[in-house]
Amino acid sequence: MTKTDCLTAAMLTVGQCHTAHLRFTRAQVDTYCALTGDANAIHRDVEAAQRRFPGVTDIVVPGGLIQTTISGIFGTRFPGDGALGLSFVPERFRKPVLPDEEVIVNFEITRIKNGLVDVDMTVTDAQGRRLTTAKARILAPDTAYRQWWEEQQGG
């Protein structure tokens, strides 16, 4: 089971950062495409991926898979359990992500007001080259939810 956190808006500060390291397998790409109905050949056929993106050596990880994984971080680690993602606005990826490539997501809180948390994200490859940026608005869990969460954790 994934370890979660549960940070209320009062526990967060503007400028606070979080980093996540992601890596996607071909099996995850296959599962994502099957669940969403994404039949784009670049996600299952290396030749198609190479025709669309000359120089790639494998299929392309769907941007939606990367985005939903990032959104999952909001509800598990930052701010964590009980958080609700209200909006997620990504830019276009500057280069494709391939299976087994590391993707690093840096989150920074830019605004907190009435339980709403605005977050800017920068997504880079393992060499630090920017792949994309995104903005999100999250409703952080409230104190009552945090108390329930702590009880569930045994503490």
TORDOMAR-559494 format. One record per residue: residue in one letter; residue number from 0; x, y, z of N, C-alpha, C, O, CB in turn. Coordinates in steps of 0.02 Angstrom, whole numbers. Glycine has a CB too. Layout:
<lumkols>
['a'; NUM; [X; Y; Z]; [X; Y; Z]; [X; Y; Z]; [X; Y; Z]; [X; Y; Z]]
...
</lumkols>
This chain:
<lumkols>
['m'; 0; [42; -59; 0]; [0; 0; 0]; [44; 62; 0]; [96; 64; 33]; [-48; 0; 61]]
['t'; 1; [23; 113; -36]; [61; 175; -41]; [55; 214; 24]; [1; 223; 50]; [36; 217; -100]]
['k'; 2; [112; 237; 50]; [112; 279; 109]; [86; 348; 89]; [107; 377; 39]; [184; 284; 142]]
['t'; 3; [40; 374; 128]; [11; 439; 113]; [30; 491; 165]; [56; 474; 219]; [-65; 434; 108]]
['d'; 4; [17; 553; 149]; [23; 608; 196]; [-44; 642; 196]; [-87; 624; 156]; [82; 657; 177]]
['c'; 5; [-55; 690; 239]; [-118; 727; 242]; [-103; 795; 271]; [-105; 805; 332]; [-172; 688; 285]]
['l'; 6; [-89; 843; 228]; [-70; 910; 249]; [-128; 958; 236]; [-151; 964; 180]; [-6; 934; 213]]
['t'; 7; [-150; 992; 289]; [-202; 1042; 281]; [-170; 1106; 254]; [-109; 1113; 253]; [-238; 1056; 349]]
['a'; 8; [-212; 1153; 232]; [-186; 1217; 207]; [-145; 1252; 261]; [-95; 1285; 245]; [-244; 1262; 183]]
['a'; 9; [-165; 1246; 323]; [-129; 1279; 378]; [-59; 1249; 388]; [-16; 1281; 417]; [-169; 1274; 443]]
['m'; 10; [-48; 1189; 364]; [17; 1155; 371]; [63; 1171; 312]; [122; 1152; 313]; [7; 1080; 378]]
['l'; 11; [37; 1204; 262]; [75; 1220; 201]; [95; 1293; 202]; [64; 1334; 236]; [34; 1204; 138]]
['t'; 12; [147; 1309; 164]; [169; 1379; 157]; [184; 1395; 84]; [205; 1351; 46]; [232; 1392; 201]]
['v'; 13; [174; 1457; 66]; [193; 1479; -1]; [269; 1471; -7]; [306; 1489; 38]; [171; 1554; -14]]
['g'; 14; [290; 1443; -62]; [361; 1430; -74]; [381; 1359; -56]; [435; 1336; -74]; [402; 1478; -34]]
['q'; 15; [337; 1324; -20]; [352; 1254; -2]; [357; 1212; -65]; [317; 1220; -111]; [298; 1226; 47]]
['c'; 16; [405; 1166; -65]; [417; 1125; -125]; [413; 1051; -108]; [420; 1030; -51]; [486; 1141; -155]]
['h'; 17; [402; 1013; -159]; [400; 940; -155]; [428; 914; -221]; [415; 943; -274]; [328; 912; -141]]
['t'; 18; [465; 860; -219]; [492; 830; -280]; [471; 757; -284]; [472; 721; -234]; [569; 836; -282]]
['a'; 19; [453; 736; -344]; [435; 666; -356]; [474; 640; -416]; [482; 676; -466]; [358; 657; -367]]
['h'; 20; [498; 580; -410]; [534; 547; -465]; [488; 493; -493]; [466; 449; -456]; [603; 516; -441]]
['l'; 21; [474; 497; -558]; [428; 450; -590]; [464; 411; -644]; [512; 435; -674]; [367; 488; -618]]
['r'; 22; [439; 352; -657]; [464; 310; -711]; [405; 267; -733]; [368; 241; -691]; [527; 265; -687]]
['f'; 23; [396; 259; -797]; [339; 223; -824]; [362; 162; -864]; [410; 166; -902]; [296; 269; -868]]
['t'; 24; [328; 106; -855]; [344; 45; -890]; [298; 37; -951]; [247; 70; -957]; [338; -16; -844]]
['r'; 25; [318; -7; -996]; [275; -24; -1053]; [208; -52; -1029]; [156; -38; -1058]; [310; -74; -1100]]
['a'; 26; [210; -92; -976]; [148; -121; -948]; [101; -66; -924]; [41; -70; -934]; [164; -170; -891]]
['q'; 27; [128; -14; -892]; [86; 42; -870]; [57; 79; -930]; [-2; 99; -929]; [128; 91; -827]]
['v'; 28; [97; 88; -982]; [72; 120; -1043]; [15; 78; -1073]; [-37; 105; -1091]; [129; 129; -1096]]
['d'; 29; [25; 13; -1077]; [-27; -31; -1104]; [-91; -27; -1063]; [-146; -23; -1090]; [-2; -104; -1106]]
['t'; 30; [-84; -29; -997]; [-143; -26; -952]; [-179; 41; -960]; [-240; 42; -965]; [-122; -36; -880]]
['y'; 31; [-141; 95; -961]; [-171; 162; -969]; [-210; 166; -1035]; [-267; 188; -1036]; [-117; 217; -966]]
['c'; 32; [-178; 144; -1088]; [-211; 147; -1154]; [-273; 104; -1156]; [-323; 123; -1186]; [-162; 126; -1209]]
['a'; 33; [-271; 45; -1125]; [-329; 2; -1124]; [-386; 34; -1083]; [-444; 31; -1104]; [-311; -67; -1094]]
['l'; 34; [-370; 64; -1026]; [-421; 95; -984]; [-452; 157; -1016]; [-512; 169; -1008]; [-391; 113; -917]]
['t'; 35; [-412; 195; -1052]; [-437; 258; -1080]; [-461; 251; -1152]; [-494; 296; -1178]; [-384; 310; -1077]]
['g'; 36; [-445; 196; -1184]; [-463; 188; -1255]; [-415; 224; -1301]; [-431; 233; -1360]; [-533; 212; -1266]]
['d'; 37; [-357; 245; -1276]; [-308; 280; -1316]; [-273; 229; -1362]; [-231; 190; -1339]; [-255; 318; -1272]]
['a'; 38; [-291; 230; -1426]; [-264; 182; -1474]; [-210; 213; -1518]; [-194; 184; -1571]; [-320; 155; -1518]]
['n'; 39; [-183; 269; -1498]; [-131; 302; -1538]; [-71; 255; -1546]; [-44; 230; -1496]; [-109; 369; -1504]]
['a'; 40; [-51; 242; -1608]; [2; 194; -1622]; [68; 213; -1590]; [109; 169; -1576]; [12; 188; -1697]]
['i'; 41; [81; 277; -1577]; [145; 296; -1547]; [154; 268; -1477]; [210; 267; -1451]; [152; 372; -1545]]
['h'; 42; [99; 246; -1446]; [102; 218; -1379]; [110; 142; -1379]; [114; 112; -1325]; [40; 237; -1340]]
['r'; 43; [111; 111; -1439]; [117; 38; -1441]; [163; 12; -1495]; [180; -48; -1497]; [49; 8; -1450]]
['d'; 44; [184; 56; -1541]; [224; 34; -1598]; [285; 79; -1605]; [278; 140; -1616]; [181; 34; -1664]]
['v'; 45; [345; 50; -1599]; [406; 89; -1601]; [413; 124; -1669]; [434; 182; -1671]; [468; 45; -1588]]
['e'; 46; [397; 91; -1723]; [403; 122; -1789]; [358; 183; -1795]; [379; 234; -1822]; [386; 71; -1845]]
['a'; 47; [297; 178; -1770]; [252; 236; -1771]; [281; 293; -1729]; [280; 351; -1750]; [182; 217; -1745]]
['a'; 48; [308; 277; -1671]; [338; 328; -1628]; [397; 362; -1663]; [405; 422; -1659]; [361; 298; -1561]]
['q'; 49; [438; 321; -1698]; [496; 349; -1734]; [475; 392; -1793]; [510; 440; -1809]; [541; 293; -1757]]
['r'; 50; [421; 375; -1826]; [397; 417; -1881]; [372; 484; -1856]; [380; 536; -1889]; [341; 381; -1920]]
['r'; 51; [341; 484; -1798]; [314; 546; -1769]; [369; 587; -1735]; [369; 648; -1737]; [258; 530; -1719]]
['f'; 52; [416; 551; -1703]; [470; 583; -1666]; [536; 551; -1686]; [561; 506; -1652]; [459; 577; -1588]]
['p'; 53; [565; 574; -1741]; [628; 544; -1764]; [681; 544; -1709]; [690; 593; -1673]; [655; 582; -1826]]
['g'; 54; [715; 487; -1703]; [768; 482; -1653]; [748; 446; -1590]; [791; 426; -1551]; [792; 549; -1636]]
['v'; 55; [681; 437; -1577]; [663; 401; -1517]; [679; 327; -1526]; [682; 302; -1582]; [587; 410; -1500]]
['t'; 56; [689; 293; -1471]; [709; 222; -1473]; [656; 175; -1446]; [667; 115; -1442]; [774; 213; -1434]]
['d'; 57; [598; 203; -1428]; [545; 161; -1400]; [478; 196; -1411]; [475; 249; -1441]; [558; 148; -1325]]
['i'; 58; [425; 165; -1387]; [360; 195; -1389]; [359; 258; -1346]; [406; 269; -1307]; [305; 146; -1367]]
['v'; 59; [307; 298; -1351]; [301; 360; -1313]; [250; 351; -1257]; [195; 325; -1268]; [280; 419; -1360]]
['v'; 60; [270; 371; -1197]; [224; 370; -1139]; [170; 423; -1151]; [187; 480; -1166]; [263; 383; -1071]]
['p'; 61; [107; 405; -1144]; [54; 455; -1153]; [60; 513; -1103]; [72; 502; -1044]; [-15; 422; -1147]]
['g'; 62; [51; 574; -1128]; [52; 632; -1083]; [-1; 626; -1029]; [10; 646; -972]; [41; 696; -1123]]
['g'; 63; [-59; 597; -1047]; [-112; 589; -998]; [-92; 543; -941]; [-114; 554; -884]; [-173; 561; -1032]]
['l'; 64; [-52; 493; -954]; [-28; 448; -901]; [17; 487; -853]; [13; 479; -792]; [11; 388; -931]]
['i'; 65; [60; 529; -881]; [103; 570; -839]; [61; 618; -797]; [73; 626; -737]; [155; 609; -882]]
['q'; 66; [12; 651; -829]; [-30; 699; -794]; [-71; 667; -739]; [-76; 695; -684]; [-76; 733; -843]]
['t'; 67; [-100; 609; -752]; [-140; 577; -700]; [-97; 552; -642]; [-119; 551; -585]; [-181; 519; -729]]
['t'; 68; [-36; 531; -657]; [10; 511; -604]; [28; 571; -560]; [31; 565; -499]; [74; 479; -634]]
['i'; 69; [39; 628; -592]; [53; 689; -553]; [-8; 707; -511]; [0; 724; -452]; [70; 748; -601]]
['s'; 70; [-68; 702; -539]; [-128; 716; -500]; [-135; 668; -442]; [-159; 687; -388]; [-190; 712; -545]]
['g'; 71; [-114; 606; -451]; [-115; 558; -397]; [-71; 577; -339]; [-84; 560; -281]; [-95; 490; -422]]
['i'; 72; [-17; 613; -354]; [27; 637; -300]; [-9; 686; -255]; [2; 686; -195]; [91; 670; -330]]
['f'; 73; [-53; 727; -285]; [-92; 775; -244]; [-133; 738; -191]; [-137; 761; -134]; [-138; 817; -289]]
['g'; 74; [-162; 681; -209]; [-206; 646; -163]; [-171; 594; -120]; [-204; 559; -81]; [-259; 613; -201]]
['t'; 75; [-105; 588; -126]; [-70; 540; -84]; [-13; 571; -44]; [-4; 555; 14]; [-43; 484; -127]]
['r'; 76; [25; 616; -76]; [86; 640; -42]; [89; 715; -32]; [116; 738; 19]; [145; 619; -82]]
['f'; 77; [63; 755; -78]; [72; 827; -73]; [13; 864; -105]; [12; 870; -166]; [138; 849; -106]]
['p'; 78; [-35; 888; -66]; [-40; 889; 6]; [-57; 821; 37]; [-42; 809; 95]; [-91; 939; 26]]
['g'; 79; [-88; 777; -1]; [-99; 710; 24]; [-172; 690; 29]; [-216; 722; 0]; [-68; 703; 90]]
['d'; 80; [-183; 637; 66]; [-249; 607; 74]; [-301; 660; 91]; [-291; 703; 134]; [-247; 553; 128]]
['g'; 81; [-357; 656; 56]; [-411; 704; 67]; [-408; 765; 23]; [-457; 802; 19]; [-411; 726; 138]]
['a'; 82; [-352; 776; -12]; [-347; 833; -57]; [-387; 820; -120]; [-392; 763; -143]; [-272; 847; -75]]
['l'; 83; [-416; 872; -147]; [-456; 866; -209]; [-425; 910; -263]; [-417; 971; -254]; [-530; 887; -196]]
['g'; 84; [-406; 880; -318]; [-380; 918; -374]; [-437; 953; -410]; [-483; 920; -434]; [-341; 873; -423]]
['l'; 85; [-435; 1018; -414]; [-488; 1056; -446]; [-471; 1074; -518]; [-515; 1075; -562]; [-502; 1119; -407]]
['s'; 86; [-408; 1088; -531]; [-387; 1103; -600]; [-315; 1082; -609]; [-275; 1081; -563]; [-396; 1179; -616]]
['f'; 87; [-299; 1066; -672]; [-231; 1046; -690]; [-221; 1070; -762]; [-255; 1046; -807]; [-220; 968; -683]]
['v'; 88; [-176; 1117; -771]; [-165; 1146; -837]; [-92; 1137; -858]; [-49; 1175; -835]; [-185; 1221; -838]]
['p'; 89; [-79; 1087; -900]; [-10; 1076; -922]; [5; 1112; -987]; [-40; 1127; -1026]; [3; 1001; -930]]
['e'; 90; [69; 1125; -999]; [92; 1146; -1064]; [105; 1084; -1106]; [104; 1028; -1079]; [156; 1192; -1059]]
['r'; 91; [118; 1093; -1169]; [137; 1037; -1213]; [207; 1013; -1194]; [251; 1053; -1178]; [133; 1059; -1288]]
['f'; 92; [217; 947; -1197]; [283; 919; -1183]; [331; 940; -1239]; [313; 937; -1298]; [281; 842; -1177]]
['r'; 93; [391; 960; -1220]; [441; 983; -1268]; [475; 925; -1304]; [500; 933; -1360]; [493; 1025; -1234]]
['k'; 94; [476; 867; -1272]; [503; 807; -1304]; [467; 747; -1274]; [444; 750; -1217]; [580; 801; -1295]]
['p'; 95; [462; 693; -1312]; [425; 636; -1286]; [462; 601; -1229]; [523; 602; -1225]; [413; 586; -1342]]
['v'; 96; [423; 571; -1186]; [449; 530; -1131]; [442; 457; -1153]; [389; 437; -1178]; [412; 544; -1062]]
['l'; 97; [495; 418; -1143]; [495; 348; -1162]; [491; 304; -1100]; [509; 326; -1046]; [558; 331; -1203]]
['p'; 98; [467; 242; -1108]; [465; 197; -1050]; [534; 191; -1018]; [586; 191; -1051]; [440; 128; -1071]]
['d'; 99; [534; 186; -953]; [593; 177; -910]; [637; 239; -906]; [691; 236; -876]; [633; 120; -936]]
['e'; 100; [617; 295; -936]; [654; 358; -926]; [630; 390; -862]; [570; 390; -847]; [645; 407; -987]]
['e'; 101; [676; 417; -823]; [657; 452; -762]; [630; 521; -779]; [657; 557; -821]; [716; 458; -714]]
['v'; 102; [575; 538; -746]; [544; 604; -751]; [542; 632; -681]; [520; 599; -634]; [472; 600; -784]]
['i'; 103; [565; 694; -673]; [567; 726; -607]; [517; 783; -607]; [518; 827; -650]; [639; 751; -590]]
['v'; 104; [472; 782; -558]; [421; 833; -552]; [435; 874; -490]; [438; 848; -434]; [349; 802; -549]]
['n'; 105; [445; 939; -500]; [456; 985; -444]; [392; 1027; -435]; [370; 1061; -481]; [518; 1031; -457]]
['f'; 106; [365; 1023; -375]; [304; 1059; -357]; [323; 1118; -313]; [366; 1112; -270]; [253; 1013; -321]]
['e'; 107; [291; 1175; -325]; [302; 1233; -281]; [235; 1267; -269]; [199; 1284; -315]; [353; 1283; -311]]
['i'; 108; [219; 1277; -205]; [158; 1312; -187]; [167; 1386; -200]; [215; 1417; -176]; [139; 1299; -113]]
['t'; 109; [121; 1415; -238]; [125; 1486; -255]; [72; 1529; -221]; [79; 1590; -217]; [119; 1495; -330]]
['r'; 110; [19; 1497; -195]; [-34; 1536; -163]; [-76; 1488; -120]; [-88; 1431; -139]; [-79; 1572; -216]]
['i'; 111; [-98; 1514; -63]; [-144; 1478; -19]; [-197; 1527; 4]; [-182; 1579; 32]; [-106; 1445; 43]]
['k'; 112; [-260; 1508; -9]; [-315; 1552; 13]; [-378; 1510; 22]; [-399; 1475; -24]; [-326; 1610; -38]]
['n'; 113; [-408; 1515; 82]; [-470; 1480; 97]; [-467; 1405; 82]; [-514; 1376; 56]; [-527; 1511; 59]]
['g'; 114; [-412; 1374; 98]; [-404; 1303; 87]; [-384; 1284; 17]; [-368; 1226; 3]; [-467; 1269; 104]]
['l'; 115; [-383; 1333; -28]; [-362; 1320; -97]; [-287; 1330; -102]; [-260; 1380; -77]; [-399; 1366; -147]]
['v'; 116; [-254; 1284; -135]; [-181; 1286; -141]; [-164; 1286; -215]; [-182; 1240; -252]; [-148; 1225; -104]]
['d'; 117; [-129; 1338; -238]; [-105; 1342; -307]; [-34; 1316; -309]; [8; 1335; -268]; [-110; 1415; -334]]
['v'; 118; [-21; 1273; -357]; [44; 1241; -363]; [70; 1249; -435]; [33; 1237; -483]; [40; 1166; -344]]
['d'; 119; [132; 1269; -441]; [167; 1269; -505]; [211; 1208; -507]; [243; 1190; -458]; [209; 1335; -515]]
['m'; 120; [214; 1175; -565]; [255; 1116; -573]; [301; 1124; -632]; [283; 1152; -683]; [211; 1053; -581]]
['t'; 121; [361; 1098; -624]; [409; 1093; -679]; [427; 1019; -685]; [445; 987; -636]; [472; 1137; -667]]
['v'; 122; [422; 994; -746]; [438; 924; -759]; [502; 923; -800]; [506; 955; -853]; [380; 886; -796]]
['t'; 123; [553; 887; -775]; [617; 883; -810]; [636; 810; -821]; [608; 765; -791]; [672; 920; -769]]
['d'; 124; [684; 800; -866]; [711; 733; -874]; [768; 725; -824]; [783; 771; -786]; [737; 721; -947]]
['a'; 125; [800; 667; -824]; [852; 652; -774]; [913; 698; -782]; [951; 707; -734]; [875; 580; -781]]
['q'; 126; [921; 729; -841]; [977; 775; -852]; [959; 847; -834]; [1000; 893; -842]; [1000; 772; -925]]
['g'; 127; [898; 857; -809]; [877; 924; -789]; [847; 966; -844]; [834; 1026; -834]; [934; 960; -759]]
['r'; 128; [837; 938; -904]; [806; 975; -959]; [731; 979; -948]; [698; 928; -936]; [823; 943; -1027]]
['r'; 129; [704; 1038; -954]; [633; 1048; -943]; [593; 1014; -998]; [605; 1025; -1058]; [615; 1123; -940]]
['l'; 130; [544; 973; -978]; [500; 940; -1025]; [434; 978; -1031]; [406; 982; -1086]; [487; 869; -1003]]
['t'; 131; [410; 1004; -975]; [347; 1041; -976]; [339; 1077; -909]; [377; 1065; -862]; [286; 995; -989]]
['t'; 132; [289; 1119; -906]; [268; 1150; -843]; [193; 1142; -838]; [159; 1127; -887]; [290; 1226; -839]]
['a'; 133; [167; 1152; -778]; [95; 1147; -768]; [76; 1188; -707]; [119; 1205; -665]; [73; 1073; -760]]
['k'; 134; [12; 1203; -702]; [-15; 1237; -644]; [-75; 1196; -620]; [-111; 1166; -659]; [-37; 1311; -661]]
['a'; 135; [-84; 1196; -554]; [-140; 1159; -526]; [-170; 1199; -468]; [-136; 1238; -435]; [-119; 1089; -502]]
['r'; 136; [-234; 1187; -457]; [-268; 1214; -398]; [-297; 1153; -361]; [-330; 1110; -390]; [-326; 1266; -417]]
['i'; 137; [-282; 1151; -296]; [-301; 1094; -255]; [-338; 1120; -194]; [-320; 1171; -165]; [-238; 1052; -234]]
['l'; 138; [-391; 1083; -175]; [-424; 1097; -112]; [-393; 1051; -60]; [-401; 990; -63]; [-503; 1087; -117]]
['a'; 139; [-356; 1080; -13]; [-321; 1041; 38]; [-371; 1011; 86]; [-426; 1039; 95]; [-269; 1085; 76]]
['p'; 140; [-354; 955; 118]; [-399; 927; 168]; [-407; 975; 227]; [-362; 1013; 243]; [-373; 858; 193]]
['d'; 141; [-465; 972; 258]; [-476; 1016; 316]; [-454; 981; 380]; [-432; 923; 380]; [-551; 1036; 321]]
['t'; 142; [-459; 1017; 436]; [-436; 992; 500]; [-474; 930; 523]; [-445; 884; 551]; [-441; 1046; 553]]
['a'; 143; [-539; 929; 511]; [-579; 871; 530]; [-557; 809; 492]; [-551; 755; 520]; [-655; 884; 518]]
['y'; 144; [-543; 817; 427]; [-519; 760; 388]; [-450; 738; 413]; [-437; 678; 419]; [-515; 778; 313]]
['r'; 145; [-407; 786; 428]; [-341; 770; 453]; [-346; 730; 518]; [-309; 682; 528]; [-300; 835; 465]]
['q'; 146; [-392; 750; 562]; [-400; 714; 625]; [-422; 642; 611]; [-395; 596; 641]; [-452; 750; 670]]
['w'; 147; [-470; 632; 566]; [-492; 564; 548]; [-433; 525; 519]; [-423; 467; 537]; [-550; 567; 496]]
['w'; 148; [-395; 556; 476]; [-338; 523; 444]; [-287; 501; 496]; [-263; 444; 494]; [-303; 571; 393]]
['e'; 149; [-272; 545; 544]; [-225; 527; 598]; [-251; 467; 637]; [-212; 422; 655]; [-214; 586; 645]]
['e'; 150; [-316; 465; 651]; [-345; 408; 688]; [-335; 343; 648]; [-322; 290; 676]; [-421; 419; 702]]
['q'; 151; [-342; 348; 582]; [-334; 288; 539]; [-261; 265; 538]; [-247; 206; 526]; [-357; 304; 468]]
['q'; 152; [-215; 312; 550]; [-144; 295; 550]; [-122; 266; 617]; [-66; 242; 624]; [-103; 356; 534]]
['g'; 153; [-168; 268; 666]; [-151; 242; 732]; [-116; 293; 776]; [-81; 276; 823]; [-107; 182; 726]]
['g'; 154; [-126; 357; 759]; [-90; 405; 800]; [-124; 469; 803]; [-100; 515; 836]; [-23; 414; 776]]
</lumkols>
